[in-house]
Every structure is written in C-alpha cells, then in structure tokens.
Amino acid sequence: MVRNYNGGEPGTDYRTYYDRALLNVAGDVWSPGTWQPQLVVVYLGTNDFSTALNPGEPWPTADSLAAAYRSAYNGFLQKLRTRYGATTTIVAVGASPFADHVQQVVQERTAAGDSRVRYWTLDGTGLDLLGCHWHYSTRDHQLIADRLGTYLSTLSLSW
C-alpha cells in the first residue's frame, strides 16, 4: 500500500499502478466507465510489512509505517467506494503480520457507516509457499480460492 518489498523503489507503491491499464506506461489510465462490480477483493500489505525498515525510508518506526499503511488503505477503500458506489461489497483481506491493521481500517469504515465493507482473514494454514520467491504455489492459490469462496458464499451476492 505504501512500501515496495524491502523498501525498494521509494515513492512507488501499489497505488502508483492501480489506475493504469498498462502498468509500465505512466499516464495510461484505465476507466471502468459505468461498470459496477458486485464484489471487489483487496489483499494488499505483504510488501509493506515483510521486511524490517531500512535506513532512509520515510517511516522512522514500525508504528509510523503502520499508521501510514492504515491511512493509505482507508484512502484506497474510499477510492473504490467512490468509483463503484455504495452497493459494491468490498472485502478487505488481512493476513499476518498486517491483519490487525486491515481489520482496524474496516472497523473504522463500518463505524462511519460503510456497511458493505467486510473483513476476511486469510488463514495461512497448509500453504506451502513454493511459488517463485516464496509466493503462493498453484496448490496454495486453489486452497485460498476455496477458503475465500466459502466466505463469499455467506455474503449477499447475486451471481
């Protein structure tokens, strides 16, 4: 949300690329037009918290990084809400070590009246992380899809 892996590429984060149709073309903008999804799933934070802060990064402490992350996450959810409207369900995914931060943002938005934002914890039990550079393997993706699908079946979606 605010930091690339290990603090690489300062000033560039997920939000840098979100609006682009072609990620490597600055200024290229994707517009959804009138399209309004029933569901948007947001799972962002692994790179923000996967390594310790390095000297020279803009956050002097882990707490200040966490505060910046929560602020940016809240702003990103607001961007989605503005873009897609009040009837789109947004599921914010939390996983260790950033799950509590995501849950806090969701609680704040819910308390402020955003009743269609939900929190889901990604349970990492049984994941092998055998994809390239400790990413999810094909097997892991299937496990996550099954778990998320079970959760989504509890929501009021009409598909």
HELIX and SHEET records of a PDB file:
HELIX    1   1 TYR A    5  GLY A    7  5                                   3    
HELIX    2   2 TYR A   14  TYR A   17  1                                   4    
HELIX    3   3 THR A   46  PHE A   49  1                                   4    
HELIX    4   4 ALA A   62  TYR A   84  1                                  23    
HELIX    5   5 ALA A   99  ALA A  111  1                                  13    
HELIX    6   6 CYS A  132  TRP A  134  5                                   3    
HELIX    7   7 THR A  138  LEU A  152  1                                  15    
SHEET    1   A 3 LEU A  39  VAL A  42  0                                        
SHEET    2   A 3 THR A  89  GLY A  94  1                                        
SHEET    3   A 3 VAL A 117  THR A 121  1                                        
END                                                                             
